[in-house]
Amino acid sequence: MKLGAQLATLTVGTLAAVGIVYLPGDDPAPAPEQFVTTAAILDAVTTTTVWTPDPIAPALDADQHDTETITAAVPAIPDGLGYQAPTTTTTLVPESALCGMWWVTATVAGWDVDDLPTLDRVLYNESRCISGLESSTGDVGLAQLNVATWAHLWEADGHTTDDVATNPVLNLYYARRVADEAAAIGWCEFEPWHGFSGVYC
């Protein structure tokens, strides 16, 4: 009697089923049983695929992306001054401005836009808009700050009178500090210049 039995396997994941299949015309009479171990079946039908790199769990220490650091260029400012949070300010300089070249610098140094027209007249009358001047009466820089009266402000910050005389940002910054000192005691903020070079209050 011819046995037309075939070993059929069905693989789903790692599961396997095995059975005897009889072909048409075969006599389904019992045949001597032959046993195949599960291990032998799995060895025959199981394959292992190794992914490199593992697509599910990539190595965490691998450099997955290009990295770069961009540091914006920041202009140098004098010691003692710091940058505030970035803001956008539009400063319109009128054609009538006498020292218009210093308006933007003045806003950087802390002056309000509303103060610029008066500050403009102060700078023109005091120094004709020229940085670095020192007068015979002991006044220095664009705003002609009086050294005898106000040097304690910049000396406390570690600056010299020469620094304040020749650096326009420092000079305008300490001019703002002088104006604040005047306002703190109830004066008009331009009182330190009022009557000396013009009428500002």
C-alpha positions in Angstrom: 0.0 0.0 0.0 1.4 3.4 -1.0 1.3 6.1 1.6 1.0 9.5 0.0 1.5 11.4 3.2 3.2 14.7 3.2 4.3 16.7 6.2 2.5 20.0 6.1 3.6 23.0 8.2 1.8 26.2 9.0 3.9 29.0 10.5 2.4 31.9 12.2 5.0 33.9 14.1 6.8 31.2 16.0 3.8 28.7 16.1 3.9 25.6 14.0 1.4 22.9 13.3 2.1 19.5 11.7 -0.2 16.8 10.4 -0.6 14.0 7.9 -2.3 14.9 4.6 -3.7 12.1 2.4 -3.7 12.6 -1.4 -6.7 11.5 -3.5 -6.5 7.7 -4.3 -4.4 6.9 -1.3 -5.7 4.3 1.1 -6.2 6.0 4.4 -5.4 2.8 6.2 -3.3 3.3 9.3 0.4 3.5 8.7 3.1 3.0 11.3 3.3 6.2 13.3 6.4 8.3 12.9 7.0 11.1 15.4 8.8 14.4 14.6 9.9 16.5 17.5 8.7 20.1 17.9 12.3 21.2 18.0 13.0 19.7 14.7 10.1 21.4 13.1 11.0 24.8 14.5 14.6 24.3 13.4 13.3 23.7 9.9 10.9 26.6 9.6 12.1 29.3 11.9 14.5 32.0 10.7 15.8 35.0 12.6 16.2 38.4 11.0 18.7 40.7 12.6 18.1 44.4 11.9 21.2 46.7 12.0 20.5 49.2 13.4 17.5 48.0 15.4 14.6 50.0 13.9 12.5 49.7 17.0 15.1 50.5 19.7 18.0 52.4 18.1 21.1 52.9 20.3 20.5 55.9 22.4 24.2 56.8 22.3 24.2 57.0 18.5 24.5 60.4 16.9 21.1 60.5 15.3 21.2 64.1 14.0 23.7 66.7 13.0 24.0 69.3 15.8 25.3 72.8 15.6 25.4 75.8 17.9 24.8 79.2 16.5 25.9 82.1 18.6 24.6 85.5 17.5 27.2 88.2 17.4 26.8 90.6 20.2 28.5 94.0 20.1 30.9 94.7 23.0 29.6 97.1 25.6 31.5 98.8 28.4 32.0 97.0 31.7 29.2 97.7 34.1 26.4 97.7 31.5 24.3 94.7 30.6 21.9 93.7 27.9 18.1 93.6 28.6 15.6 91.3 27.0 15.5 91.9 23.3 12.9 94.5 22.3 12.1 96.1 19.0 12.2 99.9 19.1 11.8 102.2 16.1 13.4 105.6 16.7 12.5 108.2 14.1 15.0 111.0 13.9 13.4 114.2 12.6 15.2 116.3 10.0 15.2 119.1 12.6 17.4 117.1 15.0 20.6 118.8 15.9 22.5 115.7 17.1 20.4 113.0 15.3 23.5 110.8 15.0 23.2 110.1 18.7 19.5 109.4 19.1 19.7 105.6 18.7 22.7 105.5 20.9 20.8 107.4 23.6 17.9 104.9 23.5 20.4 102.1 23.9 21.8 103.9 26.9 18.4 104.1 28.5 16.8 107.3 27.4 13.0 107.3 26.5 12.1 108.3 23.0 9.9 111.1 24.5 13.1 112.7 26.1 15.1 112.7 22.9 14.1 116.2 21.6 15.2 117.8 24.8 18.3 115.7 25.1 19.1 116.7 21.5 19.2 120.3 22.5 21.3 119.6 25.6 23.9 117.7 23.6 24.1 120.4 20.9 24.3 123.3 23.4 26.8 121.4 25.7 29.2 119.8 23.2 27.9 120.6 19.7 27.4 116.8 19.4 31.1 116.0 19.8 32.2 113.1 21.9 35.3 113.2 24.0 35.3 116.9 24.9 36.6 118.1 28.3 35.8 121.7 29.4 37.9 124.0 31.5 35.1 123.8 34.2 35.5 120.0 34.6 32.7 118.8 32.4 33.2 115.8 30.1 31.7 114.1 27.0 28.7 114.6 24.9 26.5 115.7 27.8 29.3 117.6 29.6 28.8 115.8 32.9 30.3 117.7 35.8 33.0 115.6 37.3 33.0 117.2 40.7 29.3 116.6 41.1 28.7 113.2 39.4 32.0 111.2 39.2 30.8 109.1 42.2 28.2 107.5 39.9 30.7 106.1 37.4 33.5 105.5 39.9 31.2 103.3 41.9 30.8 101.1 38.8 34.6 101.0 38.2 34.8 103.5 35.4 37.2 106.4 35.0 36.4 109.9 34.0 38.3 109.3 30.8 36.0 106.4 30.1 32.9 108.5 30.5 34.4 111.4 28.5 35.4 109.4 25.5 32.8 106.6 25.3 29.5 108.0 24.0 27.4 105.1 25.3 28.8 105.5 28.8 28.4 109.3 28.7 24.8 109.0 27.7 24.2 106.3 30.2 25.5 108.4 33.1 23.6 111.4 31.7 20.5 109.3 32.1 21.6 108.4 35.7 22.1 112.1 36.4 18.6 112.9 35.1 17.2 110.1 37.4 19.0 111.5 40.4 17.5 114.9 39.7 14.0 113.4 39.3 14.5 111.5 42.6 14.8 114.7 44.6 11.8 116.3 42.8 13.7 118.3 40.2 13.0 118.4 36.5 15.1 115.6 35.0 17.0 118.1 32.9 17.6 120.5 35.8 21.4 119.6 36.0 21.8 121.3 32.6 19.0 123.9 32.9 20.2 127.5 32.9 23.8 126.6 32.2 23.5 126.0 28.5 19.8 126.5 27.8 16.2 126.4 29.1 15.1 122.7 29.4 12.6 122.7 32.2 
